[in-house]
Amino acid sequence: MSNQILVIIEHLKGNIEDISFEMLGKAREISGSAGAELVALLMGSGVDGMVGQLGIADKVIYVDDTNLAEFNPQAYCKTVSEVVANNQPKMVMIGNTSMGMDIAGGVSVDQNMPFIAYVSGISGDGNTITSSLYGGKMNVDSALSGDGCIVSVIAGSFKADAGRVDGSPNVENASAPDLSGLSIHFKQLIEPEGGDVDITTQEILVSVGRGIQSDENLPMAEELASKLGGAVSCSRPIVDSKWLAKTRQVGKSGLKVKPKLYLTLGISGAPEHIEGMKDADLIIAVNTDPNAPIFDYAHYGVVQDIFDIIPALTDKL
Ligand SMILES: Cc1cc2nc3c(=O)[nH]c(=O)nc-3n(C[C@H](O)[C@H](O)[C@H](O)COP(=O)(O)OP(=O)(O)OC[C@H]3O[C@@H](n4cnc5c(N)ncnc54)[C@H](O)[C@@H]3O)c2cc1C
């Protein structure tokens, strides 16, 4: 095993995703104290222009192949697996994102490497990993045995700015493994449909979760949102219950939003929801459970029944 931390760079439509910078910043901190080499793995086709944004890495391994032009879990999994086999890093960091979750499990099995998912914290020396269980309701610390490990990091756990460094890292061009005969083929990227309200452009969002209890209570939230000059968004169970359209869903399988104010009403703060709203300028959470994970991300929190808060706030406004 080498003294290397390998960060898998995620990008979509020509942009490196924030999660990549979040992991790079954290990996730099760990590599600094452990004397490890920080290596970024960039895969794609004709994306070498992105290397200049990865200046924080000691080295970028660049794999260019037309089969990697669009995200393909099978092709990406094979490629990461080969790079891991060749480099034997002591830690592989992958985003706990839709793309990353498609890669991490496969590489873990292929390379017989332990895999810790839903990681929200890593100690400065890299030896203790904090991860979530039960949709974020419980955290667990795992001590690494030193045999190498894959961690998938929840978006928003670390600061992206710490990893956003322009520069000219060393580049190692590596060839892709044999990607012929793949059984998964990319057909098209389906963008979320536009809805009656585009929640991605709203400055104020009042976001309801399962705590709202019934669609009959939605007008309360609509009234509050309208008094605030914003719109209503929601967590996934609200869409699954068909109380609101999919275009209102925030999160991993919904939309990413970055409003000035994100007010959550009865949302627990599962990692899949956090992924979509963690970048809001101001997060205010209302939840009756003082241990709800949403309070780890909120700037202000109110432990209170939303059916007390909503009318009181609406009256005040
Ligand atoms: C692959 C995958 C993708 C997913 N994608 C998404 C996604 O895009 N977006 C998303 O949101 N989820 C997503 N999920 C689901 C996610 O894991 C959670 O199940 C979901 O976010 C929980 O929604 P919630 O917080 O509304 O409900 P719950 O987790 O049930 O939380 C309800 C909260 O309301 C509080 N509450 C109850 N009554 C009141 C009251 N009267 N006043 C105040 N507080 C109250 C409770 O204390 C609780 O914390 C995904 C899951 C998977 C596996």
Ligand as a Chemical Component Dictionary entry (heavy atoms), coordinates in Angstrom:
data_LIG
# 
_chem_comp.id                   LIG 
_chem_comp.type                 NON-POLYMER 
_chem_comp.pdbx_formal_charge   0 
_chem_comp.three_letter_code    LIG 
# 
loop_
_chem_comp_atom.comp_id 
_chem_comp_atom.atom_id 
_chem_comp_atom.alt_atom_id 
_chem_comp_atom.type_symbol 
_chem_comp_atom.charge 
_chem_comp_atom.model_Cartn_x 
_chem_comp_atom.model_Cartn_y 
_chem_comp_atom.model_Cartn_z 
_chem_comp_atom.pdbx_ordinal 
LIG C1  C1  C 0 -31.215 7.245  -3.514 1  
LIG C2  C2  C 0 -32.014 8.172  -2.637 2  
LIG C3  C3  C 0 -32.261 9.445  -3.075 3  
LIG C4  C4  C 0 -32.981 10.323 -2.263 4  
LIG N1  N1  N 0 -33.191 11.596 -2.712 5  
LIG C5  C5  C 0 -33.798 12.476 -1.895 6  
LIG C6  C6  C 0 -33.971 13.831 -2.301 7  
LIG O1  O1  O 0 -33.618 14.240 -3.417 8  
LIG N2  N2  N 0 -34.554 14.685 -1.416 9  
LIG C7  C7  C 0 -34.978 14.301 -0.188 10 
LIG O2  O2  O 0 -35.507 15.132 0.573  11 
LIG N3  N3  N 0 -34.846 13.020 0.208  12 
LIG C8  C8  C 0 -34.286 12.105 -0.617 13 
LIG N4  N4  N 0 -34.182 10.816 -0.220 14 
LIG C9  C9  C 0 -34.902 10.391 1.005  15 
LIG C10 C10 C 0 -34.133 10.718 2.269  16 
LIG O3  O3  O 0 -33.272 9.639  2.608  17 
LIG C11 C11 C 0 -35.099 10.920 3.454  18 
LIG O4  O4  O 0 -35.916 9.783  3.590  19 
LIG C12 C12 C 0 -35.987 12.144 3.293  20 
LIG O5  O5  O 0 -35.224 13.292 3.000  21 
LIG C13 C13 C 0 -36.744 12.374 4.610  22 
LIG O6  O6  O 0 -37.666 13.416 4.401  23 
LIG P1  P1  P 0 -38.229 14.248 5.647  24 
LIG O7  O7  O 0 -37.090 14.906 6.350  25 
LIG O8  O8  O 0 -39.323 15.094 5.131  26 
LIG O9  O9  O 0 -38.907 13.108 6.532  27 
LIG P2  P2  P 0 -38.462 12.466 7.909  28 
LIG O10 O10 O 0 -37.076 11.966 7.845  29 
LIG O11 O11 O 0 -39.537 11.515 8.274  30 
LIG O12 O12 O 0 -38.455 13.689 8.930  31 
LIG C14 C14 C 0 -39.599 14.369 9.351  32 
LIG C15 C15 C 0 -39.140 15.322 10.435 33 
LIG O13 O13 O 0 -40.225 16.130 10.821 34 
LIG C16 C16 C 0 -40.142 16.334 12.203 35 
LIG N5  N5  N 0 -41.512 16.651 12.657 36 
LIG C17 C17 C 0 -42.594 15.828 12.695 37 
LIG N6  N6  N 0 -43.670 16.491 13.086 38 
LIG C18 C18 C 0 -43.275 17.773 13.328 39 
LIG C19 C19 C 0 -43.950 18.940 13.767 40 
LIG N7  N7  N 0 -45.273 18.955 14.015 41 
LIG N8  N8  N 0 -43.227 20.077 13.915 42 
LIG C20 C20 C 0 -41.900 20.102 13.668 43 
LIG N9  N9  N 0 -41.215 19.024 13.243 44 
LIG C21 C21 C 0 -41.896 17.864 13.058 45 
LIG C22 C22 C 0 -39.614 15.042 12.785 46 
LIG O14 O14 O 0 -38.986 15.264 14.027 47 
LIG C23 C23 C 0 -38.618 14.631 11.685 48 
LIG O15 O15 O 0 -37.304 15.087 11.975 49 
LIG C24 C24 C 0 -33.470 9.920  -1.009 50 
LIG C25 C25 C 0 -33.210 8.618  -0.581 51 
LIG C26 C26 C 0 -32.494 7.756  -1.380 52 
LIG C27 C27 C 0 -32.210 6.375  -0.881 53 
# 
loop_
_chem_comp_bond.comp_id 
_chem_comp_bond.atom_id_1 
_chem_comp_bond.atom_id_2 
_chem_comp_bond.value_order 
_chem_comp_bond.pdbx_ordinal 
LIG C1  C2  SING 1  
LIG C2  C3  SING 2  
LIG C2  C26 DOUB 3  
LIG C3  C4  DOUB 4  
LIG C4  N1  SING 5  
LIG C4  C24 SING 6  
LIG N1  C5  DOUB 7  
LIG C5  C6  SING 8  
LIG C5  C8  SING 9  
LIG C6  O1  DOUB 10 
LIG C6  N2  SING 11 
LIG N2  C7  SING 12 
LIG C7  O2  DOUB 13 
LIG C7  N3  SING 14 
LIG N3  C8  DOUB 15 
LIG C8  N4  SING 16 
LIG N4  C9  SING 17 
LIG N4  C24 SING 18 
LIG C9  C10 SING 19 
LIG C10 O3  SING 20 
LIG C10 C11 SING 21 
LIG C11 O4  SING 22 
LIG C11 C12 SING 23 
LIG C12 O5  SING 24 
LIG C12 C13 SING 25 
LIG C13 O6  SING 26 
LIG O6  P1  SING 27 
LIG P1  O7  DOUB 28 
LIG P1  O8  SING 29 
LIG P1  O9  SING 30 
LIG O9  P2  SING 31 
LIG P2  O10 DOUB 32 
LIG P2  O11 SING 33 
LIG P2  O12 SING 34 
LIG O12 C14 SING 35 
LIG C14 C15 SING 36 
LIG C15 O13 SING 37 
LIG C15 C23 SING 38 
LIG O13 C16 SING 39 
LIG C16 N5  SING 40 
LIG C16 C22 SING 41 
LIG N5  C17 SING 42 
LIG N5  C21 SING 43 
LIG C17 N6  DOUB 44 
LIG N6  C18 SING 45 
LIG C18 C19 SING 46 
LIG C18 C21 DOUB 47 
LIG C19 N7  SING 48 
LIG C19 N8  DOUB 49 
LIG N8  C20 SING 50 
LIG C20 N9  DOUB 51 
LIG N9  C21 SING 52 
LIG C22 O14 SING 53 
LIG C22 C23 SING 54 
LIG C23 O15 SING 55 
LIG C24 C25 DOUB 56 
LIG C25 C26 SING 57 
LIG C26 C27 SING 58 
# 
